[in-house]
Amino acid sequence: MVWARVSSVGPTPLLFVPAGVKISAATYKELILQPIVKDLGEMMFENQPFIFQQGSAPAHTANTQEWLQANISDFISKVEWPPSGPDLNPLDSQCGPF
């Protein structure tokens, strides 16, 4: 699996998750949310607030909303996500061909 983040200040480096690693909520928090979304996000935006939106993969919904509330200044919660469908989720329409 490959994870990427795109922002107004540019993309982050691609994160290649080794084959066979199951992305559970704990793995998602440990490998992606803390080191890339929080730490790298704060560095990229020079400790200014930023808004984070994630996709609808199961790891994004399982026990991560509470972590995001406690650690990210602003994020689009699951309740605010657009319904399933690439026409309504800007990330799906940009990343779908890949």
Helices and strands as residue ranges (DSSP letters): E 2-3, E 15-16, H 25-28, I 29-40, H 41-44, E 51-52, H 58-61, H 65-71, E 74-75, G 78-80, H 90-95
